Amino acid sequence: MTEPVTVRPVTGSAELDKFIKLPWSIYRDDPAWVPPLLMDVRAVLNPRKHPLHNHITMQSFLAWRGKEPVGRIIALVNEIHNKFHDEQLGFTALFECIDDQQVADALFAAAETWLRDRGMTAVRGPMALTTNEELASPGVLIDGFDTPPSILMNHTPRYYAPLFVKAGYAKAKDLIAYWVPSQQIPERLVSSSDKLMKRNRLVIRPLDMKRFQEEVASIQQIYNTAWERNWGFVPMSSDEIAYMAKQLKPVVNPELCGMAEVDGQPIGFILALPDYNQALRHVNGRLLPTGIFKLLWHRRKINAIRVITLGLKPEFRGKGIDALLILHVFRHAEPIDMARGECSWILEDNMPMRLAIEKIGGTAYKTYRVFEKPLGS
């Protein structure tokens, strides 16, 4: 006889450790999964370390069958999101579950009750806490299961989406990941780039690491302006972007990032990283005692990038500058044998950005779905 499922709030360090390490049992037979760094997961869940806890309230839950943890979920309220969008929307995050609808339903019920008790009228997820937090991308995979995720992107089993649908959730939005293969960049784009640069009085330069703090401030200002009308957008605070910049600085290659300036004023940016997941998959979540050496060894073999984000001030859209920024990254990636990789994630209805990526040969190859459900009284 199957033991009943119970869901309880996570209490104490031992249960938190089980919460964090649960994915290792979920994905043990999935060769495409890349284990996250345990230290990164612990940091983002620690209110004393991560600034996002200044504006979110959250509760972690574990599902148990007997003494065995079989699922996890976080319920959270993001005060900045609800104030910015004028709604009472709750979120679920870091969902993981065995292939069992009973377990999933119990996790959803616990999160929904917690959110309903705090006045939320709907729930959206799963997220990686917020749309600004790059611990992992939002949503669950709909296609593209057979290839590993790029750095800071998510990977989930095929059965996750059906678990949400059977629990009464409906699609809220699809997020698209594009693959840009190693190939000759279209000549028409290369030949027209100089004309576009001159016409727009545009300069695109690498990130200036000697003025790193000033560059970060410019990126924050452009990001919050460029994305403010996007679905799910939450303004990024100075504390959050400073934290993220500190985390990414050791792995940033400034040549793979670009600042677009018109008449010397920053109007856009693009950020790309070497795909460190190619090395991290050999580390199994731990840098110590030997993981750091494995990371350094396999880092030499990284041969792809991930374009994480691109932002343009609204008045400079529709001029082809987005395609020029992407071209800048792949041109600088070519000499270091990384002129291939992923551009993600892109909202399904962000056609200008999708078309810009397709102009340089990108093909949509993964889809992540975010779900939503109304919360009755």
C-alpha positions in Angstrom: 0.0 0.0 0.0 1.4 3.4 -1.0 2.0 5.7 1.9 0.0 8.9 2.0 1.6 12.2 0.9 2.1 15.0 3.4 3.3 18.5 2.7 4.9 20.6 5.4 6.7 23.9 5.6 10.5 23.6 5.6 11.9 24.1 9.1 15.5 23.9 10.2 18.7 23.4 8.3 18.3 19.7 7.8 15.0 20.1 6.0 16.4 23.0 4.0 19.3 20.8 2.9 16.8 18.1 1.7 14.8 20.9 -0.1 18.0 22.1 -1.9 19.3 18.6 -2.8 15.9 17.1 -4.0 16.7 17.7 -7.7 19.5 15.1 -7.5 16.9 12.4 -7.1 14.5 13.8 -9.6 17.1 14.0 -12.4 19.4 11.1 -11.5 18.7 9.4 -14.9 18.5 12.5 -17.0 21.7 13.0 -19.0 20.7 16.6 -20.1 20.4 17.9 -16.5 23.2 20.2 -15.2 23.4 20.3 -11.4 23.3 23.9 -10.0 26.0 25.0 -7.6 24.7 24.3 -4.1 26.3 27.5 -2.8 24.3 29.6 -5.3 21.0 28.0 -4.4 21.7 28.4 -0.7 22.6 32.1 -1.2 19.5 33.0 -3.1 17.3 31.4 -0.4 19.1 33.1 2.4 17.4 36.4 3.5 20.7 37.6 5.0 22.6 37.3 1.7 20.2 38.0 -1.2 18.7 41.5 -1.5 15.5 40.2 -3.3 14.2 39.2 0.2 13.8 43.0 0.9 10.7 42.9 -1.2 9.4 39.3 -1.2 7.8 37.1 1.4 8.1 33.4 0.8 7.5 29.9 2.3 9.2 26.7 1.2 7.4 23.4 1.3 8.5 19.8 1.0 6.2 16.9 0.1 6.9 13.7 2.0 5.9 10.1 1.4 6.9 8.5 4.6 10.4 9.6 5.4 11.2 10.3 1.7 11.0 13.8 0.2 9.3 13.5 -3.1 8.6 17.1 -4.1 9.2 20.8 -3.3 7.7 24.2 -4.0 8.0 27.8 -2.8 5.1 30.1 -2.5 5.9 33.8 -2.6 4.5 37.3 -2.7 6.5 39.9 -4.5 5.5 43.4 -3.2 7.3 45.3 -6.0 5.6 43.2 -8.7 2.1 43.7 -7.2 2.6 47.5 -6.7 4.1 47.9 -10.2 1.3 46.0 -11.9 -1.5 46.9 -9.5 -2.6 43.3 -8.8 -2.6 40.7 -6.1 -0.6 38.0 -7.8 1.2 35.2 -6.0 4.0 33.0 -7.4 5.3 29.5 -7.1 9.0 28.9 -7.5 11.7 26.2 -7.7 9.1 23.5 -8.2 10.4 19.9 -8.4 8.4 16.7 -8.2 8.3 13.0 -8.9 6.0 11.9 -11.7 3.0 11.6 -9.5 -0.1 13.8 -9.8 -1.1 13.2 -6.1 2.2 14.7 -5.0 2.0 17.6 -7.4 -1.6 18.4 -6.3 -0.6 18.4 -2.7 2.3 20.8 -3.3 0.1 23.1 -5.4 -2.7 23.0 -2.7 -0.2 24.0 0.0 1.2 26.9 -2.0 -2.2 28.1 -3.1 -3.6 28.1 0.5 -0.6 30.1 1.7 -1.0 32.6 -1.0 -4.8 32.8 -0.6 -4.4 33.5 3.1 -2.3 36.5 2.1 -4.9 38.0 -0.1 -3.6 36.8 -3.5 -6.2 36.3 -6.2 -4.2 34.3 -8.7 -0.9 32.3 -8.8 1.7 32.2 -11.5 4.7 29.9 -11.9 7.0 28.2 -11.7 9.6 30.9 -11.4 13.1 31.2 -10.2 11.8 33.5 -7.4 11.5 36.6 -9.7 11.9 37.4 -13.4 15.1 39.2 -12.5 16.7 36.3 -10.6 18.9 34.3 -12.9 19.4 31.2 -10.7 17.3 29.5 -13.4 14.8 30.6 -16.0 11.1 30.7 -15.4 8.7 28.0 -16.6 8.9 24.3 -17.5 10.1 22.8 -20.7 7.6 22.1 -23.5 10.2 21.1 -26.0 13.9 20.8 -26.3 14.3 18.1 -23.6 17.2 16.3 -25.2 19.9 19.0 -25.1 21.4 20.4 -21.9 20.4 23.9 -20.7 22.7 26.8 -21.2 24.2 28.7 -18.3 21.5 30.0 -15.8 18.7 28.3 -17.8 16.3 25.7 -16.5 15.8 22.0 -17.5 12.7 20.0 -16.5 11.2 16.6 -17.2 8.5 16.1 -19.9 5.9 15.3 -17.3 6.0 18.7 -15.5 3.7 20.6 -17.9 1.0 17.9 -17.6 1.2 18.0 -13.8 0.3 21.7 -14.0 -2.5 21.3 -16.5 -4.2 18.5 -14.6 -4.1 20.7 -11.5 -6.2 23.3 -13.2 -3.4 25.6 -14.5 -3.4 27.3 -17.9 -0.7 28.8 -20.0 0.2 32.3 -19.1 3.2 32.8 -21.4 5.8 30.9 -23.4 9.4 31.9 -23.3 11.6 31.0 -26.3 15.3 30.0 -26.4 17.1 30.4 -29.7 20.1 28.5 -30.9 22.6 30.4 -33.2 24.9 27.9 -34.9 28.5 28.4 -35.8 28.2 29.7 -39.3 29.0 32.7 -41.5 27.1 35.7 -40.3 24.8 36.9 -43.2 26.8 39.2 -45.5 23.8 41.5 -46.0 23.9 42.2 -42.2 27.7 42.7 -42.1 27.6 45.0 -45.2 24.8 47.1 -43.8 26.1 47.5 -40.3 28.5 50.4 -41.0 25.7 52.3 -42.7 23.4 51.7 -39.7 26.1 52.8 -37.3 26.8 56.0 -39.2 23.1 56.8 -39.8 22.3 56.5 -36.1 25.6 58.1 -34.9 26.1 54.8 -33.1 29.1 53.3 -31.4 29.1 49.7 -29.9 31.9 49.0 -27.6 32.9 46.2 -25.2 32.1 46.5 -21.5 34.7 48.7 -19.7 35.8 46.7 -16.7 37.8 49.7 -15.3 34.6 51.6 -15.0 32.5 48.6 -14.0 30.3 50.4 -11.4 29.4 53.1 -13.9 28.7 50.5 -16.6 26.4 48.6 -14.1 24.5 51.8 -13.3 24.0 52.5 -17.0 22.7 48.9 -17.5 20.3 49.2 -14.7 18.9 52.5 -16.0 18.5 51.1 -19.6 17.1 47.8 -18.3 14.4 49.4 -16.2 13.4 51.7 -19.1 13.6 49.1 -21.8 11.6 46.3 -20.1 9.0 48.3 -18.2 6.2 47.4 -20.6 7.1 43.7 -20.8 5.0 40.9 -19.4 6.1 40.0 -15.9 8.6 42.9 -15.6 9.7 43.9 -12.1 12.0 46.9 -11.8 15.5 45.9 -10.6 16.7 47.6 -7.5 20.2 49.0 -7.1 20.9 46.3 -4.4 19.7 43.5 -6.7 21.7 44.6 -9.8 24.8 45.2 -7.6 24.5 41.7 -6.2 24.0 40.2 -9.7 27.0 42.2 -11.0 29.2 40.9 -8.2 28.1 37.3 -8.9 28.7 37.6 -12.7 31.9 39.7 -12.7 34.3 36.8 -12.3 33.0 35.1 -15.4 32.3 38.1 -17.6 34.3 38.4 -20.8 33.9 42.1 -21.5 34.4 41.5 -25.3 31.2 39.4 -25.2 29.2 42.3 -23.8 28.4 45.5 -25.6 27.3 49.0 -24.8 25.6 51.0 -27.5 26.1 54.7 -27.4 24.7 57.5 -29.5 26.6 60.8 -29.3 28.5 59.3 -26.3 25.3 58.5 -24.3 24.4 54.9 -23.4 21.2 53.8 -25.1 21.4 50.0 -25.2 23.4 47.0 -24.0 23.8 43.3 -24.5 25.2 40.8 -22.0 26.6 37.4 -22.9 28.4 34.7 -21.0 30.5 31.7 -21.9 28.3 28.7 -21.4 29.8 27.6 -18.1 27.2 24.8 -17.9 29.6 22.9 -20.2 32.0 22.8 -17.3 29.6 22.8 -14.4 28.0 19.5 -15.5 31.3 17.9 -14.4 31.2 19.5 -10.9 28.0 18.0 -9.5 27.0 21.1 -7.6 30.1 21.4 -5.4 33.2 23.5 -5.9 35.0 22.1 -2.8 37.2 20.2 -2.3 37.9 19.1 -5.9 35.1 20.7 -8.0 37.0 23.9 -8.6 39.8 22.0 -10.3 37.3 20.2 -12.5 35.7 23.5 -13.3 39.0 25.1 -14.3 39.9 22.1 -16.4 36.7 21.9 -18.3 36.4 25.7 -18.7 39.1 25.5 -21.3 36.8 23.5 -23.6 33.8 25.8 -23.5 32.8 26.5 -27.1 29.5 28.4 -26.9 27.9 31.4 -25.3 24.5 32.4 -23.9 23.2 35.9 -24.7 21.4 36.7 -21.4 19.8 40.0 -22.0 19.5 42.9 -24.5 18.0 46.2 -23.7 17.3 49.4 -25.8 15.7 52.6 -24.8 12.3 52.8 -26.4 13.1 55.7 -28.7 15.9 53.7 -30.3 13.9 50.6 -31.2 13.1 49.7 -34.8 16.4 51.0 -36.1 18.2 47.6 -36.4 20.4 48.4 -33.3 19.3 45.1 -31.6 20.6 43.1 -34.5 23.9 45.1 -34.4 24.3 44.3 -30.7 23.9 40.6 -31.4 26.3 40.8 -34.3 28.8 42.5 -32.0 28.7 39.6 -29.6 29.1 36.9 -32.2 31.9 38.8 -34.0 33.9 38.9 -30.7 33.0 35.3 -29.9 34.5 34.0 -33.2 38.2 34.5 -32.4 37.8 32.5 -29.2 35.9 29.7 -30.9 32.6 30.6 -29.2 30.6 32.0 -32.2 27.6 29.7 -31.4 25.2 29.5 -28.6 21.9 30.4 -27.1 19.9 33.7 -27.0 17.4 33.4 -24.2 14.9 33.9 -22.8 12.6 35.7 -25.3 8.9 36.3 -24.7 6.9 34.5 -27.4 5.2 37.7 -28.6 8.4 39.8 -28.6 8.5 39.6 -32.4 11.1 42.4 -33.0 13.6 40.6 -30.8 12.8 37.2 -32.3 13.2 38.6 -35.8 16.6 40.2 -34.9 17.9 36.9 -33.7 16.6 35.1 -36.8 18.4 37.7 -39.0 21.7 36.2 -37.8 20.6 32.6 -38.3 19.0 31.8 -34.9 16.4 29.0 -34.7 13.9 28.5 -31.8 14.8 25.2 -30.2 13.5 25.3 -26.6 10.1 26.5 -25.2 9.5 27.2 -21.5 5.9 27.6 -20.3 4.8 29.7 -17.3 1.3 28.7 -15.9 -1.3 30.7 -14.1 -4.4 29.8 -12.1 -7.1 32.0 -10.4 -7.4 31.5 -6.6 -11.0 31.2 -5.5 -12.0 32.3 -2.0 
